[in-house]
Amino acid sequence: MANLRVIKKDIDFLVTEVISDCWGFIYANEGKKSEEAIEIMSEAVDLRNQLFSKVNSPDKSNIKKHYKAVNQELLKGVDALFVKISNLASDKPSGKK
């Protein structure tokens, strides 16, 4: 099991990548769908705050299982946000695959 510092760094790194991609989209497509990109950034920050809350207050009964669930939630959440950014860039309607 990774230590707490590594888990928090992973959360920060992946959320920062989402936000960076949103800024890149806004810069490359000035005026086009910038509100949606800002909304995605807001969702990324909310995901980060939610995951940090879960990491800082773990389920004491099975810590290993708790952190594994947090990691899975991180990966699914970030993947969904990257899909939204891709849909903005390709002019596809937002939603699931």
C-alpha positions as YAML, in Angstrom:
chain: A
units: angstrom
residues:
- id: 1
  name: MET
  ca: [0.00, 0.00, 0.00]
- id: 2
  name: ALA
  ca: [1.28, 3.45, -0.89]
- id: 3
  name: ASN
  ca: [1.68, 5.91, 1.91]
- id: 4
  name: LEU
  ca: [-0.64, 8.83, 2.42]
- id: 5
  name: ARG
  ca: [1.75, 11.38, 0.93]
- id: 6
  name: VAL
  ca: [1.97, 9.45, -2.35]
- id: 7
  name: ILE
  ca: [-1.81, 9.12, -2.60]
- id: 8
  name: LYS
  ca: [-2.25, 12.86, -2.07]
- id: 9
  name: LYS
  ca: [0.44, 13.64, -4.65]
- id: 10
  name: ASP
  ca: [-1.31, 11.37, -7.17]
- id: 11
  name: ILE
  ca: [-4.60, 13.18, -6.58]
- id: 12
  name: ASP
  ca: [-2.98, 16.59, -6.99]
- id: 13
  name: PHE
  ca: [-1.03, 15.54, -10.09]
- id: 14
  name: LEU
  ca: [-3.99, 14.08, -11.97]
- id: 15
  name: VAL
  ca: [-6.35, 16.92, -11.10]
- id: 16
  name: THR
  ca: [-3.68, 19.43, -12.12]
- id: 17
  name: GLU
  ca: [-3.36, 17.65, -15.48]
- id: 18
  name: VAL
  ca: [-7.12, 18.02, -16.05]
- id: 19
  name: ILE
  ca: [-7.00, 21.71, -15.18]
- id: 20
  name: SER
  ca: [-3.95, 22.20, -17.39]
- id: 21
  name: ASP
  ca: [-5.71, 20.57, -20.34]
- id: 22
  name: CYS
  ca: [-8.72, 22.82, -19.78]
- id: 23
  name: TRP
  ca: [-6.49, 25.91, -19.82]
- id: 24
  name: GLY
  ca: [-4.84, 24.64, -22.98]
- id: 25
  name: PHE
  ca: [-8.25, 24.17, -24.58]
- id: 26
  name: ILE
  ca: [-9.33, 27.68, -23.61]
- id: 27
  name: TYR
  ca: [-6.08, 29.15, -24.95]
- id: 28
  name: ALA
  ca: [-6.28, 27.26, -28.25]
- id: 29
  name: ASN
  ca: [-10.01, 27.92, -28.76]
- id: 30
  name: GLU
  ca: [-10.52, 31.47, -27.56]
- id: 31
  name: GLY
  ca: [-14.16, 32.26, -26.97]
- id: 32
  name: LYS
  ca: [-15.39, 28.80, -27.96]
- id: 33
  name: LYS
  ca: [-16.91, 26.74, -25.17]
- id: 34
  name: SER
  ca: [-14.75, 28.38, -22.52]
- id: 35
  name: GLU
  ca: [-17.65, 28.28, -20.05]
- id: 36
  name: GLU
  ca: [-17.83, 24.49, -20.39]
- id: 37
  name: ALA
  ca: [-14.06, 24.20, -19.88]
- id: 38
  name: ILE
  ca: [-14.29, 26.34, -16.74]
- id: 39
  name: GLU
  ca: [-17.10, 24.10, -15.51]
- id: 40
  name: ILE
  ca: [-14.87, 21.04, -16.03]
- id: 41
  name: MET
  ca: [-12.11, 22.75, -14.01]
- id: 42
  name: SER
  ca: [-14.60, 23.37, -11.23]
- id: 43
  name: GLU
  ca: [-15.61, 19.70, -11.29]
- id: 44
  name: ALA
  ca: [-11.93, 18.73, -11.07]
- id: 45
  name: VAL
  ca: [-11.42, 20.89, -7.99]
- id: 46
  name: ASP
  ca: [-14.56, 19.43, -6.42]
- id: 47
  name: LEU
  ca: [-13.26, 15.91, -7.12]
- id: 48
  name: ARG
  ca: [-9.91, 16.80, -5.52]
- id: 49
  name: ASN
  ca: [-11.57, 18.21, -2.41]
- id: 50
  name: GLN
  ca: [-13.87, 15.20, -2.11]
- id: 51
  name: LEU
  ca: [-10.99, 12.73, -2.44]
- id: 52
  name: PHE
  ca: [-8.81, 14.62, 0.03]
- id: 53
  name: SER
  ca: [-11.68, 14.51, 2.51]
- id: 54
  name: LYS
  ca: [-11.92, 10.74, 2.09]
- id: 55
  name: VAL
  ca: [-8.16, 10.29, 2.38]
- id: 56
  name: ASN
  ca: [-7.97, 12.39, 5.53]
- id: 57
  name: SER
  ca: [-10.80, 10.51, 7.25]
- id: 58
  name: PRO
  ca: [-10.39, 6.83, 6.35]
- id: 59
  name: ASP
  ca: [-12.62, 3.95, 7.31]
- id: 60
  name: LYS
  ca: [-10.67, 2.47, 10.23]
- id: 61
  name: SER
  ca: [-12.11, -1.03, 9.83]
- id: 62
  name: ASN
  ca: [-10.30, -1.76, 6.55]
- id: 63
  name: ILE
  ca: [-7.86, 0.97, 5.61]
- id: 64
  name: LYS
  ca: [-6.30, -0.87, 2.68]
- id: 65
  name: LYS
  ca: [-9.70, -1.41, 1.06]
- id: 66
  name: HIS
  ca: [-10.64, 2.22, 1.73]
- id: 67
  name: TYR
  ca: [-7.56, 3.63, -0.02]
- id: 68
  name: LYS
  ca: [-7.98, 1.24, -2.93]
- id: 69
  name: ALA
  ca: [-11.54, 2.52, -3.37]
- id: 70
  name: VAL
  ca: [-10.28, 6.12, -3.22]
- id: 71
  name: ASN
  ca: [-7.71, 5.31, -5.90]
- id: 72
  name: GLN
  ca: [-10.37, 3.74, -8.14]
- id: 73
  name: GLU
  ca: [-12.63, 6.75, -7.65]
- id: 74
  name: LEU
  ca: [-9.73, 9.04, -8.59]
- id: 75
  name: LEU
  ca: [-9.02, 7.16, -11.80]
- id: 76
  name: LYS
  ca: [-12.69, 6.97, -12.84]
- id: 77
  name: GLY
  ca: [-13.32, 10.62, -12.00]
- id: 78
  name: VAL
  ca: [-10.26, 11.91, -13.85]
- id: 79
  name: ASP
  ca: [-11.02, 9.68, -16.84]
- id: 80
  name: ALA
  ca: [-14.55, 11.07, -17.03]
- id: 81
  name: LEU
  ca: [-13.20, 14.63, -16.92]
- id: 82
  name: PHE
  ca: [-10.69, 13.90, -19.71]
- id: 83
  name: VAL
  ca: [-13.55, 12.46, -21.80]
- id: 84
  name: LYS
  ca: [-15.48, 15.70, -21.29]
- id: 85
  name: ILE
  ca: [-12.46, 17.72, -22.45]
- id: 86
  name: SER
  ca: [-12.09, 15.48, -25.50]
- id: 87
  name: ASN
  ca: [-15.75, 15.94, -26.33]
- id: 88
  name: LEU
  ca: [-15.35, 19.72, -26.12]
- id: 89
  name: ALA
  ca: [-12.38, 19.60, -28.47]
- id: 90
  name: SER
  ca: [-14.06, 17.31, -30.99]
- id: 91
  name: ASP
  ca: [-17.47, 19.05, -30.87]
- id: 92
  name: LYS
  ca: [-19.19, 15.85, -29.75]
- id: 93
  name: PRO
  ca: [-22.13, 16.10, -27.37]
- id: 94
  name: SER
  ca: [-21.05, 15.55, -23.78]
- id: 95
  name: GLY
  ca: [-21.98, 12.27, -22.19]
- id: 96
  name: LYS
  ca: [-20.81, 8.75, -21.74]
- id: 97
  name: LYS
  ca: [-19.37, 6.56, -24.47]
...
